Each structure stands twice: as structure tokens, then as C-alpha cells.
């Protein structure tokens, strides 16, 4: 298969995919997403796993108000 044919197939697939995603999401859902306000704080959670019979996860939570 020639490279031009491969590129054409890829472009058609990308266009069909983007059109499909736009049809799946209703316009009202997009409006709701735009109306949302960011929260006044940010929470970072880091979980570190340990291996072994007596291992416990280590959890660090930063940014709580």
C-alpha cells in the first residue's frame, strides 16, 4: 500500500472519530462544563505501595483547607 493511501485512510479515520465524539456529547453537557467554577483549593494525594507480608500503604495528603 502506498504511503499516500495510508495517510488518506488515517485522515478519514481521524475525521470520523472527531465527528463521532462530537455527536456523542450533547450541547447541554458542554454548556454545563463551561459553567463550572474551579474549586478554591487543590488536593494532592500520593500513595506509595510497599511489598511484603506486613507492608502498609503510605498516603500523603496535601492541600486540604
Buried (B, 14 or more C-beta within 10 A) or exposed (E): EEEEEEEEEEEEEEEEEEEEEEEEEEEEEEEEEEEEEEEEEEEEEEEEEEEEEEEEEEEEEEEEE
